[in-house]
């Protein structure tokens, strides 16, 4: 008799039911313009990626003590920390069963990136821009790269992906490397864009609360830039973040306003806007290069990038 997994599945079903923009699923569909995976195989890959992403969200909310996710109560608030951690861990174990070697490489990068994010918050240490982007490359970029590597793996021989006038043995390695660079930069852009909108976009306030990253004591991209661009603001910022260790409920509204004022006065928010715009332009250029390499255009991928930039 099979074991009853209702209690195990409940947190997974809950996080999956919350409203989402489904960017990763749309990205896989767009990439499949080039990879030509059968519908059933693409659906399976989408399921793996979504399950891994949802598991990371459950653990991330627990580690950050975040009460909300996508405008609703976070999974651990509904099911408890123990049950949610158990389910999230099993969700990750399941993904290993489906794609062991590739998943291991991607997951190691993901968890290593998350470990630095947590370490900096615990030590009240503001990383440099280079350190922050390296962390993001692991935490966010690794999952994007994992998606494309799995698609290459499932598509089989690179010969099927390349134009007829190109030699597979000469071009396959270059194609994989170019795709890796695109997915790497997409991950950086996606996270920095999220950091910026968490502090600026009212739609984020509706879903997760006002400047929720500040409640977590997160050294997001604008905060890192503020500390690098104007050292005068670094000490007061660290003092405000350091207070979070001694209180529950996140950062006081008045303190959040002080942080936002420093981010604006230092030019950090403007610098973040400039960086985001530069990534948007670079990503579009990279799509053009990939279209040439594959020998076909990809309107779906371009549409995703335009929606993210809107």
C-alpha positions in Angstrom: 0.0 0.0 0.0 1.4 3.4 -1.0 2.1 5.9 1.7 -0.4 8.8 2.0 1.4 11.9 0.8 -1.4 14.4 1.3 0.4 16.2 4.2 3.7 16.2 2.2 2.0 17.6 -0.9 -0.1 20.3 0.8 2.6 23.0 1.0 3.7 22.3 -2.5 0.2 22.5 -3.8 -0.3 25.8 -1.9 2.8 27.6 -3.2 1.9 26.4 -6.8 -1.6 27.8 -6.5 -0.4 31.4 -5.7 -0.6 33.9 -8.6 2.5 34.2 -10.6 3.7 35.9 -13.8 5.1 32.5 -14.9 8.2 34.1 -16.5 10.2 30.9 -16.3 7.5 28.9 -18.1 7.1 31.5 -20.8 10.9 31.7 -21.1 11.1 27.9 -21.7 8.4 28.2 -24.4 10.3 31.0 -26.0 13.6 29.1 -26.0 11.9 26.1 -27.5 11.5 28.1 -30.7 15.1 27.1 -31.2 15.3 23.8 -29.3 12.2 22.1 -30.8 11.5 19.8 -27.8 8.3 17.7 -28.0 5.4 19.1 -26.1 5.5 16.3 -23.5 9.3 16.8 -22.9 8.9 20.6 -22.6 6.0 20.1 -20.1 8.2 17.8 -18.0 11.1 20.3 -18.0 8.7 23.1 -17.1 7.5 21.1 -14.2 11.0 20.5 -12.9 12.0 24.2 -13.2 8.7 25.3 -11.5 9.1 22.8 -8.7 12.7 23.8 -8.0 11.7 27.5 -8.1 8.8 27.0 -5.7 10.9 25.0 -3.3 13.4 27.8 -3.2 10.6 30.3 -2.5 9.4 28.3 0.5 12.9 28.1 1.9 13.7 31.7 1.1 10.6 33.0 2.9 11.5 30.9 6.0 15.1 32.1 6.0 14.0 35.7 5.5 11.1 35.4 8.0 8.9 36.9 5.3 5.1 36.6 6.1 3.9 37.1 2.5 4.4 35.7 -0.9 2.7 36.9 -4.1 0.2 38.8 -2.1 -0.8 35.9 0.1 0.4 34.3 3.4 3.8 32.6 2.9 3.8 28.8 2.9 5.4 28.4 6.3 2.8 30.8 7.8 0.0 28.4 6.7 1.7 25.0 7.3 4.4 25.8 9.8 8.2 26.0 9.4 8.8 22.3 10.0 6.2 21.0 7.5 7.2 23.6 4.8 10.9 22.8 5.2 10.2 19.1 4.9 8.2 19.5 1.7 10.6 22.0 0.1 13.5 19.7 0.8 11.6 16.8 -0.8 10.7 18.9 -3.8 14.4 19.4 -4.4 15.1 15.7 -3.9 12.5 15.0 -6.6 14.2 17.3 -9.1 17.5 15.3 -8.5 15.7 12.2 -9.5 14.8 13.8 -12.9 18.1 15.4 -13.8 20.9 14.4 -11.4 24.2 15.7 -12.8 23.0 19.0 -14.4 20.8 19.7 -11.4 23.6 19.2 -8.9 25.8 21.8 -10.7 23.0 24.3 -10.8 21.8 23.7 -7.2 25.3 24.0 -5.8 25.5 27.5 -7.3 22.0 28.4 -6.2 22.6 27.4 -2.6 26.1 28.9 -2.5 24.7 32.2 -3.7 21.9 32.1 -1.1 24.4 31.3 1.7 26.3 34.5 0.9 23.1 36.5 0.9 22.2 35.1 4.4 25.8 35.5 5.7 25.9 39.2 4.8 22.6 39.9 6.5 23.7 38.0 9.6 27.0 39.8 9.8 25.5 43.2 8.8 28.1 43.4 6.0 27.5 45.4 2.9 29.1 43.5 -0.1 30.8 45.3 -3.0 29.0 45.5 -6.3 31.3 42.7 -7.6 30.5 40.4 -4.6 26.8 41.1 -4.9 26.7 40.3 -8.6 28.7 37.1 -8.1 26.2 36.1 -5.4 23.3 36.8 -7.8 24.9 34.8 -10.6 24.7 31.8 -8.3 21.4 32.5 -6.6 19.3 33.6 -9.6 21.5 33.2 -12.7 22.2 29.5 -11.9 18.5 28.6 -12.3 18.2 30.4 -15.6 21.4 28.7 -16.9 20.1 25.4 -15.6 17.0 25.8 -17.8 19.0 26.2 -21.0 21.4 23.4 -20.2 18.6 21.0 -19.6 17.1 22.0 -22.9 20.4 21.4 -24.7 20.6 18.0 -22.9 17.0 17.0 -23.8 17.3 18.3 -27.4 20.2 15.8 -27.9 22.7 16.5 -30.6 23.5 20.1 -31.3 23.4 19.3 -35.0 19.6 19.5 -34.9 19.8 23.1 -33.5 22.3 24.6 -35.9 21.8 26.0 -39.4 22.8 23.7 -42.2 25.9 25.8 -43.2 27.5 25.4 -39.8 29.5 22.4 -38.6 28.1 21.0 -35.3 31.5 20.1 -33.8 32.8 23.6 -34.4 29.7 25.5 -33.4 28.1 23.5 -30.6 30.5 24.6 -27.9 30.3 28.2 -28.9 26.5 28.0 -29.0 26.3 26.6 -25.4 28.7 29.2 -24.2 26.8 32.1 -25.8 23.5 30.8 -24.3 25.2 30.5 -20.9 26.3 34.1 -21.1 22.8 35.2 -22.1 21.1 33.3 -19.3 23.8 34.5 -16.8 23.1 38.2 -17.7 19.3 37.6 -17.7 19.6 36.3 -14.2 21.6 39.4 -13.1 19.1 41.7 -14.8 16.1 39.9 -13.3 17.4 40.2 -9.8 18.5 43.8 -9.9 15.3 44.7 -11.6 13.4 42.9 -8.7 15.6 44.8 -6.1 14.7 48.1 -7.7 11.0 47.5 -8.0 10.8 46.2 -4.5 11.7 49.7 -3.4 9.9 51.7 -6.1 7.0 49.7 -7.5 3.6 50.0 -5.8 2.6 46.6 -7.2 5.3 45.1 -5.0 3.9 46.9 -2.0 0.5 45.3 -2.6 2.0 41.8 -2.9 4.7 41.8 -0.2 4.4 45.0 1.8 6.2 48.4 1.6 9.9 48.0 0.8 9.9 44.4 2.1 13.5 43.9 1.3 14.3 46.4 4.0 12.3 44.4 6.5 14.6 41.5 5.7 17.7 43.6 6.1 18.6 42.7 2.6 21.7 44.3 1.0 20.0 44.7 -2.4 21.7 46.3 -5.4 20.6 49.9 -4.7 21.9 49.6 -1.1 25.2 48.2 -2.3 25.5 51.0 -4.8 24.7 53.6 -2.1 27.5 52.4 0.1 29.9 52.4 -2.8 29.0 55.8 -4.3 28.8 57.8 -1.1 30.7 56.5 1.9 29.0 59.1 4.1 25.8 57.1 4.0 27.4 53.7 4.7 27.6 54.0 8.4 24.0 55.2 9.0 22.7 52.5 6.6 24.5 49.8 8.5 23.2 51.1 11.8 19.6 51.0 10.5 20.1 47.5 9.2 21.9 46.4 12.4 18.8 47.3 14.5 16.8 44.6 12.8 18.7 41.9 14.8 17.0 43.2 18.0 13.5 43.6 16.9 10.7 41.6 15.2 8.3 42.9 12.5 10.9 44.3 10.2 12.1 47.9 9.8 10.1 50.8 11.1 8.3 53.0 8.5 10.3 56.0 9.5 13.6 54.1 9.1 12.5 52.9 5.6 11.9 56.5 4.6 15.4 57.4 5.8 16.9 54.6 3.8 15.0 55.6 0.6 16.1 59.2 1.1 19.8 58.1 1.3 19.4 55.9 -1.8 18.0 58.9 -3.7 20.5 61.5 -2.4 23.5 59.2 -3.1 22.4 58.7 -6.7 22.1 54.9 -6.0 18.6 54.6 -7.3 19.5 56.5 -10.5 22.6 54.3 -10.9 20.4 51.2 -10.6 18.0 52.5 -13.2 21.0 53.1 -15.6 22.3 49.6 -14.9 18.9 48.0 -15.6 18.6 50.0 -18.9 22.1 48.9 -19.9 21.2 45.2 -19.2 18.0 45.5 -21.2 19.9 46.8 -24.3 22.6 44.2 -23.9 20.1 41.4 -23.6 18.4 42.5 -26.8 21.7 42.5 -28.6 22.5 39.0 -27.3 19.1 37.8 -28.6 20.0 39.1 -32.0 23.3 37.2 -31.9 21.5 34.0 -30.8 19.0 34.4 -33.5 21.8 34.5 -36.1 23.5 31.5 -34.5 20.2 29.5 -34.6 19.2 30.7 -38.0 15.7 31.9 -36.9 14.1 34.8 -35.1 12.5 34.5 -31.7 9.6 37.0 -31.2 8.4 35.2 -28.1 11.8 35.8 -26.3 11.8 39.4 -27.4 8.3 39.9 -26.1 9.3 38.5 -22.6 12.2 41.0 -22.5 9.9 43.9 -23.5 7.4 42.9 -20.9 10.1 42.8 -18.2 11.3 46.3 -19.3 7.8 47.8 -19.3 
